[in-house]
Amino acid sequence: MKAIILAGGLGTRLKPFTSVIPKPLLPVGEKSVLEIQIDRLRKFGFDEIILTTNYKSDYIEKFFGDGSRYGVRLSVSREDVPLGTAGPLSLLRDRLAEPFILMNGDILTLADFGKLYAFGLSADSLLTIAIKKEILPFAFGNIFFSGDRVTGIQEKPEIITWIIAGIYVMKPGILDLIPDGTYFGMDALIRTMLEREMPVMKYELAEYWLDIGRVSDYERAHEIVKTHFEEP
């Protein structure tokens, strides 16, 4: 089974760390983020990994080699110009003849990739989006009223939202929707499908998930990696 990891981002919000090291190779505990992702994918039977790169491509290629020391077949697809989060797939058309997982290279998760992949295979859709429930605290009380009369109050309610978790199951037919050599994000791909009334499915992640987008997230990753991601 194949998985593609998007590893070409600049990691602007994580500077100065990413001035020297590309974001997916930032160390978290004893391993880099990418190494943890590859280990998790291999555990669920994904034996072919493709890394899409742009920023510091040479660094990533030399670090991973052919993937043999991780127990997978690993290759790198290099972008000459940034292509966004969906655009890199246009460079892989001849290599994606079966369904695959696509994921961002800055995510730590205990997601069951096997269940996610099986759901995506069974879904009547070219695209299944992993989503995650986020509960955000609100700093102020919420007031309800009718005219000038107060009718109720809710003290500091929690805001519940569903976010895109940066993990997708895709079928080869989706490649027909992605333009060549053009910056094309997952948001544009999803909008294209919805505008064409093509079904898009969602899969809720119940397991631990963390996006390492900011310095505070990176610091948090160091705190949780020993309890969630390191072998006893």
C-alpha positions as CSV (number, residue, x, y, z in Angstrom):
1,M,0.0,0.0,0.0
2,K,1.2,3.5,-0.8
3,A,1.3,6.7,1.3
4,I,2.4,10.1,0.2
5,I,3.7,12.6,2.8
6,L,3.9,16.3,2.0
7,A,7.3,17.4,3.1
8,G,7.9,20.5,1.1
9,G,6.7,23.3,3.4
10,L,8.8,26.2,4.4
11,G,7.8,26.0,8.1
12,T,7.8,29.8,8.3
13,R,5.9,29.8,11.7
14,L,8.6,27.5,13.2
15,K,11.6,29.8,12.5
16,P,14.3,29.9,13.6
17,F,14.3,26.1,13.9
18,T,13.4,25.6,10.2
19,S,16.1,28.0,9.0
20,V,18.5,25.1,9.2
21,I,16.3,22.0,9.3
22,P,13.2,21.4,7.2
23,K,10.1,21.1,9.4
24,P,9.4,17.4,8.9
25,L,12.9,16.6,10.1
26,L,12.7,18.5,13.3
27,P,13.6,16.2,16.2
28,V,10.8,15.2,18.6
29,G,12.3,12.9,21.2
30,E,14.7,10.5,19.6
31,K,13.2,10.7,16.1
32,S,12.1,13.3,13.6
33,V,8.4,13.9,12.8
34,L,8.8,12.2,9.5
35,E,10.4,9.1,11.0
36,I,7.5,8.8,13.5
37,Q,5.0,9.1,10.6
38,I,6.8,6.4,8.6
39,D,6.9,4.1,11.5
40,R,3.2,4.5,12.1
41,L,2.3,4.0,8.5
42,R,4.5,0.8,8.2
43,K,2.7,-0.6,11.3
44,F,-0.5,-0.6,9.3
45,G,0.9,-2.2,6.2
46,F,2.0,0.9,4.1
47,D,5.2,-0.4,2.6
48,E,5.8,2.3,-0.1
49,I,6.2,5.9,1.0
50,I,6.7,8.9,-1.3
51,L,7.9,12.1,0.1
52,T,7.0,15.3,-1.9
53,T,9.7,17.9,-1.3
54,N,10.6,21.5,-2.3
55,Y,12.4,23.3,0.5
56,K,15.7,21.7,1.4
57,S,15.0,18.7,-0.8
58,D,18.6,17.5,-0.8
59,Y,18.6,17.4,3.0
60,I,15.6,15.2,3.1
61,E,16.8,12.8,0.3
62,K,20.1,12.2,1.9
63,F,18.6,11.7,5.4
64,F,16.2,8.9,4.3
65,G,17.9,7.2,1.3
66,D,15.8,4.4,-0.1
67,G,13.9,3.8,3.2
68,S,15.3,0.3,3.8
69,R,16.4,1.1,7.3
70,Y,12.8,1.9,8.1
71,G,11.4,-1.2,6.5
72,V,9.8,0.5,3.6
73,R,10.5,1.4,0.0
74,L,10.9,5.2,0.0
75,S,11.3,7.7,-2.8
76,V,11.3,11.4,-3.2
77,S,9.3,13.5,-5.7
78,R,10.9,17.0,-6.0
79,E,9.0,20.1,-7.0
80,D,10.8,22.7,-9.0
81,V,8.3,25.3,-7.8
82,P,5.9,25.1,-4.8
83,L,2.7,23.2,-5.9
84,G,0.6,23.4,-2.7
85,T,-0.9,20.5,-0.9
86,A,-2.7,18.8,-3.9
87,G,-0.6,20.0,-6.8
88,P,2.4,17.7,-6.0
89,L,0.2,14.7,-7.0
90,S,0.3,15.9,-10.6
91,L,4.0,14.8,-10.7
92,L,3.0,11.3,-9.6
93,R,0.3,10.4,-12.1
94,D,2.1,7.4,-13.5
95,R,2.8,6.0,-10.0
96,L,-0.7,6.2,-8.5
97,A,-2.7,3.4,-10.0
98,E,-4.3,2.3,-6.7
99,P,-5.9,4.1,-3.8
100,F,-3.4,5.8,-1.4
101,I,-3.1,7.9,1.7
102,L,-1.9,11.5,1.5
103,M,-0.9,13.3,4.7
104,N,0.8,16.5,5.8
105,G,4.4,16.1,7.0
106,D,3.9,18.0,10.2
107,I,1.3,15.8,12.0
108,L,1.8,13.5,15.0
109,T,-1.1,11.1,15.3
110,L,-2.0,7.7,16.7
111,A,-4.7,7.3,14.0
112,D,-5.5,3.8,12.9
113,F,-4.4,4.2,9.2
114,G,-5.7,0.7,8.4
115,K,-9.3,1.6,9.4
116,L,-9.1,4.9,7.7
117,Y,-7.8,3.4,4.5
118,A,-10.5,0.6,4.5
119,F,-13.2,3.2,5.0
120,G,-11.9,5.3,2.1
121,L,-11.8,2.2,-0.1
122,S,-15.4,1.3,0.7
123,A,-16.7,4.9,0.3
124,D,-18.4,5.9,-2.9
125,S,-16.1,8.8,-3.4
126,L,-12.7,9.7,-4.8
127,L,-11.8,11.5,-1.6
128,T,-12.2,10.8,2.1
129,I,-11.1,13.5,4.5
130,A,-10.0,12.7,8.0
131,I,-11.5,15.2,10.5
132,K,-10.9,15.9,14.1
133,K,-13.2,17.4,16.8
134,E,-11.7,20.4,18.5
135,I,-13.2,22.0,21.6
136,L,-12.0,25.6,22.1
137,P,-12.6,27.6,25.3
138,F,-14.4,30.9,24.9
139,A,-13.2,33.7,27.2
140,F,-16.5,35.6,27.6
141,G,-20.0,34.8,28.8
142,N,-22.7,34.6,26.1
143,I,-25.8,36.7,26.7
144,F,-29.2,36.0,25.2
145,F,-31.9,38.7,25.0
146,S,-35.2,39.7,23.4
147,G,-35.4,43.4,22.7
148,D,-33.8,45.0,25.8
149,R,-34.7,42.2,28.1
150,V,-32.1,39.6,29.0
151,T,-33.5,36.1,28.7
152,G,-30.5,33.9,29.5
153,I,-26.8,33.6,30.0
154,Q,-24.2,31.0,29.2
155,E,-20.9,31.4,31.1
156,K,-17.8,31.0,29.0
157,P,-19.2,28.4,26.6
158,E,-17.0,25.9,24.7
159,I,-16.8,26.3,20.9
160,I,-17.0,22.9,19.2
161,T,-15.7,22.7,15.7
162,W,-14.5,20.1,13.2
163,I,-11.2,20.6,11.5
164,I,-9.5,19.0,8.5
165,A,-6.8,16.8,10.0
166,G,-4.4,16.8,7.0
167,I,-4.9,13.1,6.2
168,Y,-6.8,11.9,3.2
169,V,-7.6,8.7,1.3
170,M,-7.7,9.2,-2.4
171,K,-8.5,7.1,-5.4
172,P,-6.6,7.5,-8.7
173,G,-9.5,9.2,-10.5
174,I,-9.0,12.3,-8.4
175,L,-5.8,13.0,-10.4
176,D,-7.9,14.1,-13.3
177,L,-9.0,17.1,-11.2
178,I,-5.5,18.4,-10.5
179,P,-3.8,20.7,-13.0
180,D,-0.2,20.2,-14.1
181,G,2.5,22.5,-12.9
182,T,0.1,24.8,-10.9
183,Y,-0.1,25.7,-7.3
184,F,-3.2,23.8,-6.2
185,G,-4.3,23.3,-2.6
186,M,-6.5,20.7,-1.0
187,D,-9.1,23.5,-0.4
188,A,-9.3,24.1,-4.1
189,L,-9.6,20.4,-4.8
190,I,-12.4,20.0,-2.3
191,R,-14.2,23.0,-3.7
192,T,-13.9,21.7,-7.2
193,M,-15.5,18.4,-6.2
194,L,-18.3,20.1,-4.4
195,E,-19.0,22.5,-7.3
196,R,-19.2,19.5,-9.6
197,E,-21.5,17.7,-7.1
198,M,-19.0,14.9,-6.6
199,P,-19.3,13.1,-3.3
200,V,-16.7,13.9,-0.6
201,M,-16.6,11.7,2.5
202,K,-15.4,12.3,6.0
203,Y,-13.8,10.0,8.6
204,E,-13.6,11.1,12.2
205,L,-10.3,10.5,14.0
206,A,-10.9,9.5,17.6
207,E,-7.2,9.0,18.3
208,Y,-4.5,11.5,19.5
209,W,-3.7,14.1,16.9
210,L,-1.4,17.2,16.9
211,D,-0.5,19.6,14.1
212,I,3.0,21.0,14.6
213,G,2.5,24.4,13.1
214,R,3.8,26.8,15.7
215,V,6.6,26.9,18.2
216,S,4.1,26.2,21.0
217,D,3.0,23.1,19.2
218,Y,6.5,21.9,18.7
219,E,7.2,22.4,22.5
220,R,4.0,20.4,23.2
221,A,5.2,17.6,20.9
222,H,8.3,17.2,23.0
223,E,6.1,16.8,26.1
224,I,3.8,14.1,24.6
225,V,6.1,12.0,22.5
226,K,7.4,9.9,25.3
227,T,3.9,8.9,26.5
228,H,2.3,8.4,23.0
229,F,5.0,7.6,20.4
230,E,8.0,6.0,22.0
231,E,8.2,2.2,22.5
232,P,8.3,1.2,26.2
